Structures are given as C-alpha cells and as structure tokens.
C-alpha cells in the first residue's frame, strides 16, 4: 500500500501496543494516548495531530494511513466541510448497531464505563423518555409519584424480604404494578426476567400518558439492569450504548454477575442483528 505515515489514536492503551519500533525507520509514526471515554479530553491533541496529518499529506510520493481524518478536515480543509452535505441525524441507539463490526467488549471494559460517574445520585432520575430509575424511598413516596404522573411501577426488589410494597400499596393511585423478586447478588440469575420486564416497560411507555418507575433498593443495580435490558431488547441498543445512555442521567452500578448476564444478552442480540443484515444483503 505504500504507507508512509501512521497516526495511532490509541497509543499506549490496552488495545494498541504498536510504536515507532514496531513500524521501523521507513514509516513516520505519531502516537496519541487517547481513551474512548466520554470524560477523556482528546481536544488537547487536535492541533498536533492535525499538523502531523497535514505534513503527511504534503510529503512527496507514497500513500498515507490517516486515522483522524475528520479532525484534519475541520482544521486544515474547511472548504471540504462547507461543500459537503449535512450529516444525517441518527438515533443514539443505532450508532453501534448500524455497523457489523461491533463486538461485545470484555467485562473489564464494560466495568470501566461504569467508573464514569457523570449522572446523578437522586432518589429518582429520568433516564429515557418516560422511564424513571429510582430507589425504595422514591417508590414509597406517593406524593412524588403523583407529581410525576407515574402510571406503572416495576419493582426489581419485590418480595417479603425486599421492598415489600406490592400492587395493594398503590391501589389508591391507579398504578399498574409488576414485581420481580431479584436479589442483588452476582450469583443470582436476573436474566430470566429480562424479556418480561422489558415488555412491561415497553407496554407502559407506549400506553396513553404512560410513565414508568423502575426501582429496587438503591436504584443502581437490579433496577438498572432491567432498564439496560429494555434498551437493548426494545430500543435496539448495544450494551455499550445502553450503559452510556443511562449513566449520563444516573450513576448506576450493576453487580459483576448482572453485567456479565447483560453481556451475554448483548452477544445474543448482536448475533441476531448480524444474521438479519446478512439475510437482507442476500435478498438485495
């Protein structure tokens, strides 16, 4: 291919161990130690990386491998941006699923996404249109529920030794109740509730004026896991997108066992998407 320059935007991370020594003296190498995390400040590398790309393109002869072309276009070739059409707006949930190259990350990488505590620690937060994620206090506060016009409640900590509210507790509010008797233990199989809970949430928000509170004791593990499963099953999100979506509004922390079960669901759904895409290509 005649590559003369390499810009590695993942230099020094767990995903890339290449460097100047790896490519030898014939290739000009520039490494950017960036991490693909919303909190990472990649802007500090904009101008130095753009300059490297600019110099590479102006080097006589050969072909160049460019990994950060959009940044170069915006800084060095504004006429290219002005002459192009606007990028289409896509739903956040399709950002990963539109590509057949998506693979479910390792459990450790998924756990790192949860370290980014950019949401809130309120008793209740809206994490998706008409979907609220909260704790036991919020679930027991009828005043709060009425003020937010909650019509459905999914209790992910149902049962005698958990948050023992039940349908009778909300009888005077005309709230539709669904209980899941889950325990916040990594060994507990919460995946058996994924589809039933997701269907309940879907039915709730698609009913007239429907608003659903999904809660457990703290609103960070059991209930968060079921909301994530809903986004993956009914909103076509990958687990990565679902984690980012919910975490942007509320700090969550599904235990390692729950996260592993969500990862298994992600693998299953991703394989189904790939098969569906393959069938579409064969028919076209």
C-alpha positions as CSV (number, residue, x, y, z in Angstrom):
1,X,0.0,0.0,0.0
2,X,3.0,2.3,0.3
3,X,2.0,3.7,3.7
4,X,4.5,6.3,4.8
5,X,2.8,7.7,8.0
6,X,0.8,6.2,10.8
7,X,-1.2,8.2,13.4
8,X,-2.2,5.8,16.2
9,X,-5.1,7.4,18.2
10,X,-4.9,4.6,20.8
11,X,-1.2,4.7,21.5
12,X,-0.2,3.0,24.8
13,X,-3.7,1.7,25.6
14,X,-4.7,-1.9,26.2
15,X,-5.9,-2.1,22.6
16,X,-2.7,-1.0,20.9
17,X,0.9,-1.9,21.6
18,X,2.5,-0.5,18.4
19,X,5.0,2.2,18.3
20,X,7.9,3.6,16.2
21,X,10.0,0.5,16.9
22,X,7.1,-1.7,15.6
23,X,7.0,0.1,12.3
24,X,10.7,0.7,11.8
25,X,12.5,3.6,10.2
26,X,10.6,3.6,6.9
27,X,7.3,4.9,8.5
28,X,6.8,8.1,10.3
29,X,4.8,7.3,13.5
30,X,2.8,9.6,15.8
31,X,1.0,8.2,18.8
32,X,-1.9,9.8,20.7
33,X,-2.6,8.1,24.1
34,X,-6.3,8.6,23.9
35,X,-9.1,6.6,25.6
36,X,-12.5,6.1,24.1
37,X,-14.3,7.5,27.1
38,X,-16.7,10.5,27.2
39,X,-14.7,12.1,30.0
40,X,-11.4,12.0,28.1
41,X,-10.1,15.3,26.8
42,X,-9.0,14.5,23.3
43,X,-9.0,18.1,22.3
44,X,-5.5,18.6,23.7
45,X,-4.3,16.6,20.7
46,X,-6.3,18.3,17.9
47,X,-3.7,20.7,16.6
48,X,-0.6,18.5,16.9
49,X,-2.4,15.6,15.3
50,X,-3.8,17.8,12.6
51,X,-0.4,19.1,11.9
52,X,1.0,15.6,11.6
53,X,-1.7,14.7,9.1
54,X,-1.2,17.9,7.2
55,X,2.6,17.3,6.9
56,X,1.9,13.7,5.9
57,X,-0.3,14.7,3.0
58,X,2.2,17.2,1.8
59,X,5.1,14.6,1.8
60,X,6.0,13.8,-1.8
61,X,5.2,10.3,-3.0
62,X,3.6,7.3,-1.4
63,X,0.3,6.7,0.4
64,X,-0.6,7.7,4.0
65,X,-2.6,5.9,6.6
66,X,-4.7,8.5,8.3
67,X,-6.7,7.6,11.4
68,X,-8.1,11.0,12.4
69,X,-9.3,12.4,9.0
70,X,-12.3,14.3,10.3
71,X,-10.2,16.4,12.6
72,X,-7.8,17.3,9.8
73,X,-10.7,18.3,7.5
74,X,-12.2,20.7,10.1
75,X,-8.9,22.3,10.9
76,X,-7.0,22.3,7.6
77,X,-9.6,22.0,4.9
78,X,-12.7,24.0,5.8
79,X,-13.8,24.2,2.2
80,X,-14.3,20.4,2.2
81,X,-16.7,20.7,5.2
82,X,-18.6,23.6,3.6
83,X,-19.0,21.8,0.4
84,X,-20.4,18.6,1.9
85,X,-24.0,17.9,2.9
86,X,-25.0,17.8,6.5
87,X,-24.5,14.5,8.3
88,X,-27.8,12.7,8.9
89,X,-29.2,12.6,12.4
90,X,-29.4,9.1,13.7
91,X,-30.8,7.8,16.9
92,X,-28.3,7.1,19.6
93,X,-29.4,3.6,19.8
94,X,-28.3,2.8,16.2
95,X,-24.8,4.2,16.4
96,X,-23.2,0.9,17.1
97,X,-25.8,-1.5,15.6
98,X,-25.5,0.1,12.2
99,X,-22.1,-1.5,11.9
100,X,-21.5,-5.2,11.5
101,X,-18.0,-4.7,13.0
102,X,-19.4,-4.2,16.6
103,X,-18.2,-6.8,19.1
104,X,-19.2,-7.0,22.7
105,X,-16.4,-5.7,24.9
106,X,-14.8,-7.7,27.7
107,X,-16.4,-7.5,31.1
108,X,-13.5,-5.4,32.4
109,X,-14.0,-2.8,29.7
110,X,-17.7,-2.6,30.4
111,X,-16.9,-2.1,34.1
112,X,-14.7,0.8,33.2
113,X,-17.6,2.6,31.6
114,X,-19.4,2.5,35.0
115,X,-16.5,4.3,36.6
116,X,-17.5,7.5,34.7
117,X,-20.0,8.9,37.3
118,X,-21.5,11.7,35.1
119,X,-25.1,11.2,36.2
120,X,-26.8,12.0,39.5
121,X,-27.4,10.3,42.8
122,X,-31.0,11.4,43.3
123,X,-33.8,9.2,44.7
124,X,-35.2,9.1,41.2
125,X,-34.0,10.2,37.7
126,X,-35.5,10.1,34.2
127,X,-33.0,8.0,32.2
128,X,-35.1,7.6,29.0
129,X,-38.3,9.4,27.8
130,X,-41.0,8.4,30.4
131,X,-38.7,5.9,32.1
132,X,-37.6,6.8,35.7
133,X,-35.0,4.9,37.6
134,X,-35.1,5.1,41.4
135,X,-34.8,3.7,44.9
136,X,-37.1,2.4,47.6
137,X,-37.7,5.9,49.0
138,X,-39.0,7.2,45.7
139,X,-41.2,4.1,45.3
140,X,-42.8,4.6,48.6
141,X,-43.4,8.4,48.2
142,X,-46.9,8.6,46.8
143,X,-46.6,12.4,46.7
144,X,-43.6,12.2,44.3
145,X,-45.2,9.5,42.2
146,X,-48.4,11.6,41.8
147,X,-46.4,14.8,41.0
148,X,-44.5,12.9,38.2
149,X,-47.7,11.2,36.9
150,X,-46.2,7.8,37.3
151,X,-48.7,5.2,35.8
152,X,-46.6,2.0,36.1
153,X,-44.1,0.6,38.6
154,X,-41.6,-2.2,38.1
155,X,-40.2,-3.3,41.5
156,X,-37.0,-5.2,40.9
157,X,-36.7,-6.0,44.6
158,X,-40.2,-7.4,45.2
159,X,-40.9,-9.9,48.0
160,X,-41.2,-10.3,51.7
161,X,-37.5,-9.7,52.5
162,X,-37.0,-6.9,49.9
163,X,-39.1,-3.9,49.1
164,X,-42.5,-5.3,50.1
165,X,-44.9,-2.8,48.6
166,X,-46.9,-4.8,46.1
167,X,-49.9,-3.8,44.0
168,X,-52.1,-3.1,47.0
169,X,-49.8,-0.3,48.2
170,X,-50.6,1.7,45.0
171,X,-54.3,0.8,44.8
172,X,-55.4,4.4,45.5
173,X,-53.1,5.7,42.8
174,X,-54.3,3.5,39.9
175,X,-50.8,2.4,39.2
176,X,-50.1,-0.8,37.3
177,X,-47.6,-2.8,39.3
178,X,-45.2,-5.5,38.3
179,X,-42.9,-7.2,40.7
180,X,-39.6,-9.0,40.1
181,X,-38.2,-10.9,43.1
182,X,-34.5,-10.4,42.4
183,X,-31.6,-10.3,44.8
184,X,-28.5,-8.1,44.4
185,X,-26.1,-11.0,44.3
186,X,-23.7,-11.7,41.5
187,X,-24.7,-15.4,41.5
188,X,-28.4,-14.5,41.1
189,X,-29.8,-15.2,37.6
190,X,-31.7,-12.0,36.8
191,X,-31.6,-12.8,33.1
192,X,-34.8,-14.9,33.4
193,X,-36.7,-11.6,33.9
194,X,-35.1,-9.7,31.0
195,X,-37.8,-10.1,28.4
196,X,-40.8,-10.0,30.7
197,X,-39.5,-6.8,32.4
198,X,-38.6,-5.3,29.1
199,X,-42.1,-6.0,27.7
200,X,-43.7,-4.4,30.8
201,X,-41.6,-1.3,30.4
202,X,-42.4,-1.1,26.7
203,X,-46.1,-1.6,27.3
204,X,-46.0,1.2,30.0
205,X,-44.4,3.9,27.9
206,X,-46.5,3.1,24.9
207,X,-49.8,3.4,26.7
208,X,-51.6,6.8,26.7
209,X,-49.7,9.1,29.1
210,X,-47.6,6.2,30.3
211,X,-44.7,6.8,32.7
212,X,-42.9,4.0,34.5
213,X,-40.7,3.9,37.6
214,X,-38.3,1.0,37.7
215,X,-36.8,0.7,41.2
216,X,-35.1,-1.6,43.6
217,X,-33.5,-0.7,47.0
218,X,-30.9,1.8,45.8
219,X,-31.8,2.2,42.1
220,X,-28.3,1.3,40.9
221,X,-28.1,-2.5,40.3
222,X,-31.2,-4.6,40.0
223,X,-33.5,-2.0,38.5
224,X,-30.7,-0.5,36.4
225,X,-30.0,-3.9,34.9
226,X,-33.6,-4.3,33.8
227,X,-33.7,-0.9,32.3
228,X,-30.5,-1.7,30.4
229,X,-32.1,-4.9,29.1
230,X,-35.1,-3.0,27.9
231,X,-33.0,-0.5,25.9
232,X,-31.1,-3.4,24.3
233,X,-34.2,-5.5,23.5
234,X,-36.7,-2.8,22.5
235,X,-34.6,0.2,21.5
236,X,-32.0,-1.8,19.5
237,X,-29.1,-0.6,21.6
238,X,-25.9,-2.4,22.2
239,X,-24.9,-2.8,25.9
240,X,-22.2,-0.1,25.4
241,X,-24.8,2.4,24.2
242,X,-27.3,1.5,26.9
243,X,-24.7,1.9,29.6
244,X,-23.7,5.3,28.2
245,X,-27.4,6.4,27.9
246,X,-28.4,5.5,31.4
247,X,-25.1,6.6,33.0
248,X,-25.5,10.1,31.5
249,X,-28.5,10.7,33.7
250,X,-28.0,8.4,36.8
251,X,-25.0,6.8,38.4
252,X,-25.5,3.1,38.2
253,X,-23.5,0.0,39.2
254,X,-24.9,-3.4,38.2
255,X,-23.0,-6.0,40.1
256,X,-20.5,-8.1,38.1
257,X,-22.9,-11.0,37.7
258,X,-25.6,-8.9,36.3
259,X,-23.2,-7.1,34.0
260,X,-22.0,-10.5,32.8
261,X,-25.6,-11.6,32.1
262,X,-26.2,-8.3,30.1
263,X,-23.0,-9.0,28.2
264,X,-24.4,-12.5,27.2
265,X,-27.6,-10.8,26.1
266,X,-25.6,-8.3,24.1
267,X,-23.7,-11.1,22.3
268,X,-27.0,-12.9,21.5
269,X,-28.7,-9.7,20.2
270,X,-25.6,-8.8,18.2
271,X,-25.5,-12.2,16.5
272,X,-29.2,-11.8,15.6
273,X,-28.6,-8.4,14.1
274,X,-25.8,-9.7,12.0
275,X,-27.9,-12.6,10.7
276,X,-30.7,-10.3,9.8
277,X,-28.3,-7.9,8.0
278,X,-26.8,-10.9,6.2
279,X,-30.2,-12.0,5.0
280,X,-31.0,-8.5,3.8
281,X,-27.8,-8.4,1.8
282,X,-28.5,-11.8,0.2
283,X,-32.0,-10.7,-0.9
284,X,-30.8,-7.4,-2.4
